[in-house]
Every structure is written in C-alpha cells, then in structure tokens.
Amino acid sequence: MTELPLWRLHALRACYLIMAVGLGVFVWPVVISHLAAPLLGGATANSLLAGIGALSILGLFHPLRMLPLLLFEVTWKAIFLAFYALPLWRSGSVDEASLANIQAVLVVVIFLPLIPWRHVWATYLASPAERWR
C-alpha cells in the first residue's frame, strides 16, 4: 500500500480532533461531576464515550494506527441511526430530545468521505489475517 498524502492524514486528524473536543466538552464534565447514584445505562454510555474521546487524542499523532477507533465511531453511529433513529422517524415519534440526539450522531457523515476507504480495505479486509496458532 502506498503512503497516504499529507492532506489525507490531516483530514483524519481533524476527525480525531472533532471527537476529542466534542466528547471532552460534552461527556467528560458529566463523567467528572456525576452524583453517587445507582449505575444505569447512561453511566456506561458516558464512560464508553469518554474513553473514545481520550483515545481520539492518540489519533492526532497516529491517524492511521487509530483508524479502528474511527471505524468503531462510524459503526456504532450507523447502527444507532439505522435501528433506533430511522424507525422513530418513520413512525413520526421524534421528540425534541430525540432530535437533538439524532443530530449529534449525524455529525458522523462528515467523517465518511475523510476515511481512506482503500487503505481500510487493503489493511483490514483484503490482507491476510494474523495466524491463529
């Protein structure tokens, strides 16, 4: 596989920066200042998102090595949009809170053209897997 052009690496860095700043601004304050209460799904989700935000910082320095993190971000958001947001929208049941959540998740569309899909194909799908034994 040939090296990616510098603009492509910077585009990936922009994706990681958006993730790190966005999650740093909106999720980390909730994680840091949460009340001692029963642990529900929100605490789990916030911990997961905070971890993604923290690891996104590594993507600024190693944009290709951290591609699986970016692919995970795109994948979970696509699942959310396809299996939660779309049925809600089709049924006409989108309220203001749901719409705000959907809009936040839709930011993922800016990542799609920035991901080097040929590199993803060559590195993760077309290349031989590591040995099992």
Buried (B, 14 or more C-beta within 10 A) or exposed (E): EEEBEEEBBEBBBBBBBBBBEBBBEEBBEEBEEEEEEEEEEEBEEBBEBBBBBBBBBBBBEEBBEBBEBBBEBBEBBEEBBEEBBEEBBEEEEBEEEBEEBBEEBEEBEEBEEBBBEEBBEEBEEEEEEEEEE
